[in-house]
Amino acid sequence: MSEQSQSKQQCENLHWQCLPFDQLSVHQLYQIYAARNAVFVVEQNCVYQDIDHKDPLSHHLMAWDSQQQLAAYLRIVPPGISFAEASLGRVLSSASWRGSGIGRELLMRGITSLREIYPQAAIRIGAQAYLEKFYGSFGFVQVSELYLEDDIPHIDMLLSSDCN
């Protein structure tokens, strides 16, 4: 079996959930915060307040592996909270899943889930600048100048409501 086929098969064996905050179990919430801390604070060496009061207002898309460990995650933030538009944020894949294609699957499912919750919504993201081509492959276009957020170059990107 090729490495790509094996990665695809691994991603197909994941259990996906999209839940509002008040339906998350304590175990799920703990794993979400642990993964976000590992990626955004430790790996990126970025001290910031991760718990920002947006989580209780958001839906949380999670991929769980066969050992019930969080493989990938993003949050779906309602319009008017981070931006005027709905948004996807805190997008991550766990270190052991990187290179498997899980990031593409996560973003496709995130866009689909957001559109189910907020039909016809445009989606704005604050993307790390080095991921511009990745997000662009889904139809997102840059709509801001480069800016620093926690000393990391970012750009705002928009996926219009007529893109599917």
TISEBA-248056 format. One line per 4 residues: number of its first residue (from 1); their letters; for each residue x, y, z of N, C-alpha, C. Coordinates in nm, 4 decimals, always signed. Layout:
% TISEBA-248056
NUM> a> X/Y/Z/X/Y/Z/X/Y/Z ~ ...
END
This chain:
% TISEBA-248056
1> mseq> +0.0847/-0.1173/+0.0000/+0.0000/+0.0000/+0.0000/+0.0895/+0.1240/+0.0000 ~ +0.0587/+0.2211/-0.0857/+0.1389/+0.3430/-0.0923/+0.1170/+0.4260/+0.0338 ~ +0.2127/+0.5165/+0.0592/+0.2025/+0.6034/+0.1771/+0.0772/+0.6897/+0.1686 ~ +0.0442/+0.7373/+0.0477/-0.0737/+0.8222/+0.0298/-0.2012/+0.7412/+0.0568
5> sqsk> -0.2078/+0.6172/+0.0072/-0.3248/+0.5323/+0.0320/-0.3392/+0.5024/+0.1797 ~ -0.2263/+0.4758/+0.2460/-0.2290/+0.4474/+0.3890/-0.2777/+0.5696/+0.4664 ~ -0.2317/+0.6893/+0.4291/-0.2758/+0.8123/+0.4953/-0.4250/+0.8334/+0.4758 ~ -0.4735/+0.8092/+0.3531/-0.6163/+0.8267/+0.3247/-0.6987/+0.7292/+0.4073
9> qqce> -0.6516/+0.6038/+0.4162/-0.7227/+0.5042/+0.4943/-0.7253/+0.5443/+0.6420 ~ -0.6136/+0.5973/+0.6938/-0.6096/+0.6419/+0.8328/-0.7130/+0.7517/+0.8564 ~ -0.7205/+0.8481/+0.7642/-0.8154/+0.9591/+0.7796/-0.9599/+0.9094/+0.7731 ~ -0.9844/+0.8061/+0.6924/-1.1198/+0.7513/+0.6824/-1.1618/+0.6796/+0.8097
13> nlhw> -1.0660/+0.6350/+0.8895/-1.0967/+0.5642/+1.0137/-1.1178/+0.6576/+1.1318 ~ -1.1108/+0.7855/+1.1105/-1.1328/+0.8820/+1.2184/-1.2822/+0.8979/+1.2468 ~ -1.3113/+0.9342/+1.3698/-1.4492/+0.9655/+1.4095/-1.4612/+1.1179/+1.4189 ~ -1.5471/+1.1758/+1.3365/-1.5629/+1.3208/+1.3315/-1.6864/+1.3626/+1.4096
17> qclp> -1.6757/+1.4743/+1.4812/-1.7867/+1.5330/+1.5539/-1.7817/+1.6845/+1.5394 ~ -1.8989/+1.7452/+1.5294/-1.9104/+1.8908/+1.5347/-2.0172/+1.9217/+1.6381 ~ -1.9735/+1.9812/+1.7491/-2.0633/+2.0034/+1.8622/-2.0557/+2.1468/+1.9123 ~ -2.1700/+2.1997/+1.9599/-2.1629/+2.3271/+2.0316/-2.0934/+2.3041/+2.1658
21> fdql> -2.0428/+2.4098/+2.2228/-1.9638/+2.4037/+2.3457/-2.0349/+2.3270/+2.4569 ~ -2.1636/+2.3546/+2.4771/-2.2337/+2.2937/+2.5908/-2.2603/+2.1449/+2.5729 ~ -2.2248/+2.0888/+2.4573/-2.2380/+1.9443/+2.4375/-2.1030/+1.8718/+2.4438 ~ -1.9962/+1.9467/+2.4654/-1.8646/+1.8845/+2.4801/-1.8539/+1.8190/+2.6176
25> svhq> -1.7937/+1.7008/+2.6213/-1.7675/+1.6381/+2.7502/-1.6450/+1.7050/+2.8126 ~ -1.6266/+1.6833/+2.9397/-1.5090/+1.7365/+3.0075/-1.3833/+1.6778/+2.9427 ~ -1.3848/+1.5501/+2.9092/-1.2711/+1.4840/+2.8439/-1.2409/+1.5499/+2.7086 ~ -1.3440/+1.5752/+2.6290/-1.3236/+1.6398/+2.4996/-1.2661/+1.7795/+2.5161
29> lyqi> -1.3220/+1.8573/+2.6066/-1.2739/+1.9931/+2.6289/-1.1284/+1.9927/+2.6763 ~ -1.0942/+1.9009/+2.7641/-0.9570/+1.8898/+2.8115/-0.8620/+1.8620/+2.6944 ~ -0.8990/+1.7672/+2.6066/-0.8130/+1.7352/+2.4928/-0.8020/+1.8527/+2.3953 ~ -0.9095/+1.9252/+2.3761/-0.9055/+2.0434/+2.2889/-0.8062/+2.1453/+2.3441
33> yaar> -0.8199/+2.1791/+2.4717/-0.7300/+2.2788/+2.5302/-0.5864/+2.2296/+2.5338 ~ -0.5665/+2.1013/+2.5596/-0.4303/+2.0462/+2.5596/-0.3680/+2.0547/+2.4207 ~ -0.4449/+2.0211/+2.3170/-0.3926/+2.0263/+2.1796/-0.3646/+2.1704/+2.1381 ~ -0.4539/+2.2616/+2.1692/-0.4315/+2.4018/+2.1338/-0.3090/+2.4567/+2.2060
37> navf> -0.2917/+2.4206/+2.3314/-0.1747/+2.4634/+2.4064/-0.0474/+2.4062/+2.3444 ~ -0.0484/+2.2782/+2.3096/+0.0695/+2.2138/+2.2513/+0.1107/+2.2806/+2.1204 ~ +0.0135/+2.3106/+2.0358/+0.0441/+2.3666/+1.9039/+0.0721/+2.5159/+1.9111 ~ -0.0200/+2.5921/+1.9671/-0.0115/+2.7371/+1.9563/+0.0776/+2.8027/+2.0614
41> vveq> +0.0920/+2.7425/+2.1773/+0.1753/+2.8013/+2.2818/+0.3155/+2.7395/+2.2806 ~ +0.3215/+2.6063/+2.2869/+0.4513/+2.5401/+2.2993/+0.5249/+2.5346/+2.1654 ~ +0.4644/+2.4717/+2.0617/+0.5329/+2.4565/+1.9327/+0.5673/+2.5905/+1.8699 ~ +0.4734/+2.6841/+1.8768/+0.4962/+2.8136/+1.8133/+0.5614/+2.9138/+1.9082
45> ncvy> +0.5932/+2.8688/+2.0289/+0.6608/+2.9519/+2.1274/+0.5927/+3.0886/+2.1397 ~ +0.4629/+3.0826/+2.1651/+0.3810/+3.2035/+2.1634/+0.2964/+3.2095/+2.2905 ~ +0.3308/+3.2994/+2.3787/+0.2551/+3.3137/+2.5024/+0.1361/+3.4055/+2.4748 ~ +0.0176/+3.3512/+2.4898/-0.1047/+3.4300/+2.4717/-0.2176/+3.3624/+2.5473
49> qdid> -0.3270/+3.4337/+2.5645/-0.4435/+3.3812/+2.6354/-0.5309/+3.3039/+2.5374 ~ -0.5199/+3.1711/+2.5370/-0.5968/+3.0876/+2.4446/-0.7459/+3.0894/+2.4771 ~ -0.7787/+3.0833/+2.6042/-0.9198/+3.0832/+2.6429/-0.9677/+3.2281/+2.6364 ~ -1.0432/+3.2572/+2.5298/-1.0762/+3.3952/+2.4956/-1.2258/+3.4264/+2.4979
53> hkdp> -1.3041/+3.3434/+2.5597/-1.4483/+3.3630/+2.5744/-1.5253/+3.3416/+2.4441 ~ -1.4586/+3.2963/+2.3372/-1.5284/+3.2647/+2.2122/-1.5744/+3.1191/+2.2087 ~ -1.5078/+3.0328/+2.2853/-1.5420/+2.8905/+2.2824/-1.6880/+2.8622/+2.3173 ~ -1.7448/+2.9227/+2.4233/-1.8841/+2.8923/+2.4567/-1.9835/+2.9344/+2.3470
57> lshh> -1.9429/+3.0250/+2.2588/-2.0297/+3.0730/+2.1516/-2.0119/+2.9933/+2.0226 ~ -1.9126/+2.9061/+2.0202/-1.8683/+2.8406/+1.8966/-1.9089/+2.6931/+1.8910 ~ -1.9021/+2.6405/+1.7692/-1.9087/+2.4959/+1.7476/-1.7651/+2.4461/+1.7351 ~ -1.7448/+2.3198/+1.7675/-1.6103/+2.2626/+1.7712/-1.6082/+2.1358/+1.6857
61> lmaw> -1.5263/+2.1391/+1.5796/-1.5122/+2.0248/+1.4897/-1.3897/+1.9465/+1.5331 ~ -1.4101/+1.8186/+1.5593/-1.3038/+1.7350/+1.6144/-1.2941/+1.6050/+1.5361 ~ -1.1714/+1.5576/+1.5184/-1.1460/+1.4250/+1.4621/-1.0767/+1.3428/+1.5691 ~ -1.1333/+1.2268/+1.5997/-1.0805/+1.1395/+1.7040/-1.0245/+1.0134/+1.6408
65> dsqq> -0.9070/+0.9705/+1.6870/-0.8489/+0.8466/+1.6355/-0.9043/+0.7263/+1.7124 ~ -0.8572/+0.6080/+1.6800/-0.9116/+0.4854/+1.7399/-0.8827/+0.4744/+1.8894 ~ -0.7841/+0.5508/+1.9393/-0.7552/+0.5524/+2.0831/-0.8237/+0.6694/+2.1540 ~ -0.9181/+0.7323/+2.0858/-0.9918/+0.8464/+2.1397/-0.9021/+0.9647/+2.1716
69> qlaa> -0.7972/+0.9816/+2.0899/-0.7095/+1.0973/+2.1018/-0.7474/+1.1964/+1.9921 ~ -0.7365/+1.3234/+2.0222/-0.7716/+1.4274/+1.9264/-0.6671/+1.4328/+1.8150 ~ -0.7095/+1.4091/+1.6922/-0.6193/+1.4096/+1.5770/-0.6197/+1.5448/+1.5064 ~ -0.7352/+1.6116/+1.5032/-0.7472/+1.7417/+1.4370/-0.8644/+1.8170/+1.4986
73> ylri> -0.8583/+1.9502/+1.4849/-0.9581/+2.0342/+1.5509/-0.9656/+2.1709/+1.4833 ~ -1.0845/+2.2283/+1.4842/-1.1044/+2.3704/+1.4567/-1.2321/+2.4146/+1.5242 ~ -1.2426/+2.5468/+1.5423/-1.3679/+2.5986/+1.5960/-1.4355/+2.6851/+1.4914 ~ -1.5669/+2.6807/+1.4956/-1.6519/+2.7577/+1.4056/-1.7118/+2.8706/+1.4883
77> vppg> -1.6718/+2.9927/+1.4555/-1.7104/+3.1097/+1.5338/-1.8229/+3.1833/+1.4599 ~ -1.9309/+3.2161/+1.5315/-2.0428/+3.2845/+1.4677/-2.0051/+3.4209/+1.4112 ~ -2.0834/+3.4705/+1.3153/-2.0625/+3.6062/+1.2662/-2.0721/+3.7065/+1.3817 ~ -1.9901/+3.8122/+1.3721/-1.9969/+3.9193/+1.4703/-1.9121/+3.8974/+1.5944
81> isfa> -1.8376/+3.7874/+1.6016/-1.7552/+3.7601/+1.7201/-1.6084/+3.7928/+1.6904 ~ -1.5469/+3.7194/+1.5997/-1.4086/+3.7489/+1.5594/-1.4058/+3.8500/+1.4454 ~ -1.5001/+3.8340/+1.3539/-1.5142/+3.9195/+1.2353/-1.6632/+3.9421/+1.2112 ~ -1.6957/+4.0307/+1.1189/-1.8357/+4.0487/+1.0807/-1.8921/+3.9184/+1.0237
85> easl> -1.8066/+3.8456/+0.9524/-1.8459/+3.7186/+0.8930/-1.8249/+3.6047/+0.9931 ~ -1.8817/+3.4894/+0.9641/-1.8502/+3.3681/+1.0397/-1.7025/+3.3352/+1.0142 ~ -1.6418/+3.2589/+1.1032/-1.5008/+3.2293/+1.0838/-1.4644/+3.0897/+1.1335 ~ -1.3526/+3.0429/+1.0831/-1.2892/+2.9205/+1.1296/-1.1625/+2.9630/+1.2029
89> grvl> -1.1373/+2.9038/+1.3167/-1.0195/+2.9410/+1.3922/-0.9621/+2.8250/+1.4702 ~ -0.8435/+2.8492/+1.5289/-0.7735/+2.7488/+1.6082/-0.7597/+2.6177/+1.5300 ~ -0.7310/+2.6299/+1.4011/-0.7191/+2.5141/+1.3119/-0.5880/+2.4410/+1.3424 ~ -0.5975/+2.3121/+1.3744/-0.4757/+2.2376/+1.4062/-0.4904/+2.0892/+1.3738
93> ssas> -0.3770/+2.0284/+1.3487/-0.3680/+1.8822/+1.3452/-0.2603/+1.8433/+1.4452 ~ -0.2850/+1.7358/+1.5168/-0.1878/+1.6871/+1.6142/-0.0613/+1.6442/+1.5418 ~ +0.0516/+1.6579/+1.6092/+0.1818/+1.6314/+1.5476/+0.1879/+1.4947/+1.4803 ~ +0.1315/+1.3933/+1.5411/+0.1394/+1.2582/+1.4854/+0.0559/+1.2409/+1.3593
97> wrgs> -0.0327/+1.3351/+1.3294/-0.1189/+1.3259/+1.2109/-0.0736/+1.4149/+1.0963 ~ +0.0233/+1.4986/+1.1182/+0.0667/+1.5893/+1.0121/+0.1253/+1.5104/+0.8959 ~ +0.0953/+1.5554/+0.7755/+0.1427/+1.4874/+0.6553/+0.0497/+1.3771/+0.6090 ~ -0.0599/+1.3555/+0.6794/-0.1530/+1.2477/+0.6451/-0.2664/+1.2941/+0.5543
101> gigr> -0.2764/+1.4253/+0.5316/-0.3901/+1.4798/+0.4573/-0.5034/+1.5238/+0.5481 ~ -0.4831/+1.5074/+0.6774/-0.5901/+1.5425/+0.7708/-0.6231/+1.6915/+0.7687 ~ -0.5248/+1.7764/+0.7413/-0.5502/+1.9208/+0.7361/-0.6483/+1.9570/+0.6264 ~ -0.6337/+1.8964/+0.5089/-0.7276/+1.9218/+0.3983/-0.8673/+1.8717/+0.4355
105> ellm> -0.8724/+1.7521/+0.4930/-1.0010/+1.6950/+0.5335/-1.0670/+1.7823/+0.6393 ~ -0.9887/+1.8276/+0.7358/-1.0404/+1.9142/+0.8415/-1.0999/+2.0418/+0.7837 ~ -1.0284/+2.1057/+0.6925/-1.0783/+2.2312/+0.6379/-1.2026/+2.2093/+0.5518 ~ -1.2040/+2.1029/+0.4713/-1.3243/+2.0742/+0.3914/-1.4451/+2.0530/+0.4823
109> rgit> -1.4258/+1.9735/+0.5863/-1.5359/+1.9481/+0.6790/-1.5728/+2.0742/+0.7571 ~ -1.4744/+2.1575/+0.7890/-1.5019/+2.2821/+0.8589/-1.5878/+2.3764/+0.7759 ~ -1.5547/+2.3899/+0.6490/-1.6341/+2.4756/+0.5594/-1.7759/+2.4208/+0.5476 ~ -1.7881/+2.2902/+0.5268/-1.9200/+2.2269/+0.5142/-2.0014/+2.2454/+0.6425
113> slre> -1.9395/+2.2213/+0.7572/-2.0110/+2.2359/+0.8849/-2.0537/+2.3797/+0.9086 ~ -1.9637/+2.4744/+0.8793/-1.9986/+2.6154/+0.8977/-2.1182/+2.6518/+0.8107 ~ -2.1185/+2.6051/+0.6868/-2.2293/+2.6371/+0.5957/-2.3599/+2.5700/+0.6374 ~ -2.3517/+2.4555/+0.7076/-2.4731/+2.3930/+0.7603/-2.5291/+2.4755/+0.8762
117> iypq> -2.4413/+2.5307/+0.9577/-2.4829/+2.6094/+1.0743/-2.5244/+2.7510/+1.0327 ~ -2.4482/+2.8112/+0.9413/-2.4732/+2.9471/+0.8933/-2.4849/+2.9436/+0.7408 ~ -2.6006/+2.9001/+0.6890/-2.6157/+2.8868/+0.5434/-2.5855/+3.0185/+0.4714 ~ -2.5173/+3.0057/+0.3600/-2.4836/+3.1191/+0.2733/-2.3881/+3.2185/+0.3369
121> aair> -2.3222/+3.1813/+0.4450/-2.2309/+3.2740/+0.5124/-2.0976/+3.2824/+0.4391 ~ -2.0453/+3.4032/+0.4297/-1.9057/+3.4195/+0.3898/-1.8205/+3.3785/+0.5097 ~ -1.6987/+3.3343/+0.4831/-1.6099/+3.2877/+0.5896/-1.4812/+3.3681/+0.5847 ~ -1.4469/+3.4321/+0.6961/-1.3222/+3.5077/+0.7070/-1.2321/+3.4360/+0.8069
125> igaq> -1.1049/+3.4287/+0.7723/-1.0075/+3.3685/+0.8624/-0.8882/+3.4616/+0.8788 ~ -0.8241/+3.4533/+0.9935/-0.6954/+3.5175/+1.0170/-0.5905/+3.4086/+1.0009 ~ -0.5318/+3.3996/+0.8831/-0.4424/+3.2888/+0.8488/-0.2968/+3.3247/+0.8711 ~ -0.2194/+3.2286/+0.9196/-0.0758/+3.2486/+0.9211/-0.0329/+3.2626/+0.7751
129> ayle> +0.0467/+3.3637/+0.7472/+0.0787/+3.4011/+0.6093/+0.1387/+3.2856/+0.5288 ~ +0.2171/+3.1990/+0.5913/+0.2797/+3.0908/+0.5158/+0.1773/+2.9890/+0.4649 ~ +0.0536/+2.9947/+0.5144/-0.0515/+2.9024/+0.4716/-0.1435/+2.9615/+0.3648 ~ -0.1039/+3.0758/+0.3070/-0.1890/+3.1414/+0.2071/-0.2255/+3.0480/+0.0917
133> kfyg> -0.1305/+2.9753/+0.0367/-0.1600/+2.8857/-0.0761/-0.2516/+2.7717/-0.0347 ~ -0.2306/+2.7183/+0.0849/-0.3170/+2.6109/+0.1345/-0.4615/+2.6589/+0.1394 ~ -0.4870/+2.7710/+0.2066/-0.6227/+2.8224/+0.2155/-0.6744/+2.8682/+0.0791 ~ -0.5852/+2.9211/-0.0026/-0.6242/+2.9618/-0.1375/-0.6753/+2.8452/-0.2197
137> sfgf> -0.6258/+2.7258/-0.1949/-0.6698/+2.6080/-0.2701/-0.8157/+2.5726/-0.2405 ~ -0.8725/+2.6310/-0.1359/-1.0135/+2.6119/-0.1021/-1.0998/+2.7283/-0.1494 ~ -1.0378/+2.8272/-0.2127/-1.1121/+2.9420/-0.2629/-1.0985/+3.0672/-0.1786 ~ -1.0257/+3.0620/-0.0670/-1.0035/+3.1817/+0.0135/-0.9116/+3.2772/-0.0614
141> vqvs> -0.9403/+3.4065/-0.0506/-0.8553/+3.5086/-0.1118/-0.8101/+3.6079/-0.0043 ~ -0.6881/+3.6564/-0.0193/-0.6327/+3.7529/+0.0752/-0.7096/+3.8832/+0.0664 ~ -0.7491/+3.9370/+0.1837/-0.8257/+4.0620/+0.1871/-0.7660/+4.1648/+0.2829 ~ -0.6434/+4.1397/+0.3294/-0.5782/+4.2370/+0.4170/-0.4301/+4.2411/+0.3850
145> elyl> -0.3670/+4.3440/+0.4367/-0.2219/+4.3508/+0.4331/-0.1673/+4.2534/+0.5371 ~ -0.0423/+4.2216/+0.5245/+0.0265/+4.1384/+0.6228/+0.0294/+4.2114/+0.7572 ~ +0.0004/+4.1400/+0.8656/+0.0079/+4.1981/+0.9991/+0.0658/+4.0941/+1.0944 ~ +0.1167/+4.1414/+1.2070/+0.1701/+4.0509/+1.3078/+0.0649/+4.0267/+1.4152
149> eddi> +0.0450/+3.9001/+1.4461/-0.0383/+3.8614/+1.5587/+0.0466/+3.7700/+1.6447 ~ +0.0742/+3.8104/+1.7648/+0.1637/+3.7357/+1.8542/+0.2987/+3.7092/+1.7878 ~ +0.3486/+3.8103/+1.7161/+0.4779/+3.8052/+1.6456/+0.4830/+3.7031/+1.5322 ~ +0.3675/+3.6604/+1.4829/+0.3594/+3.5677/+1.3697/+0.2892/+3.6402/+1.2550
153> phid> +0.3485/+3.6426/+1.1338/+0.2845/+3.7089/+1.0197/+0.1510/+3.6421/+0.9835 ~ +0.0487/+3.7234/+0.9730/-0.0862/+3.6778/+0.9392/-0.1425/+3.7628/+0.8255 ~ -0.2442/+3.7087/+0.7612/-0.3271/+3.7821/+0.6659/-0.4716/+3.7398/+0.6876 ~ -0.5642/+3.8302/+0.6617/-0.7054/+3.7931/+0.6615/-0.7387/+3.7404/+0.5233
157> mlls> -0.8185/+3.6333/+0.5207/-0.8616/+3.5727/+0.3948/-1.0103/+3.5519/+0.4007 ~ -1.0754/+3.5593/+0.2844/-1.2209/+3.5508/+0.2769/-1.2619/+3.4471/+0.1737 ~ -1.3608/+3.3662/+0.2112/-1.4257/+3.2737/+0.1189/-1.5665/+3.3246/+0.1039 ~ -1.6019/+3.3688/-0.0157/-1.7330/+3.4312/-0.0348/-1.8442/+3.3289/-0.0152
161> sdcn> -1.9627/+3.3785/+0.0084/-2.0768/+3.2915/+0.0359/-2.1211/+3.2118/-0.0859 ~ -2.0784/+3.2492/-0.2055/-2.1202/+3.1745/-0.3237/-2.0197/+3.0660/-0.3629 ~ -1.9147/+3.0452/-0.2823/-1.8189/+2.9368/-0.3072/-1.8623/+2.8150/-0.2272 ~ -1.8562/+2.6997/-0.2875/-1.8944/+2.5771/-0.2153/-1.7826/+2.4774/-0.2202
END
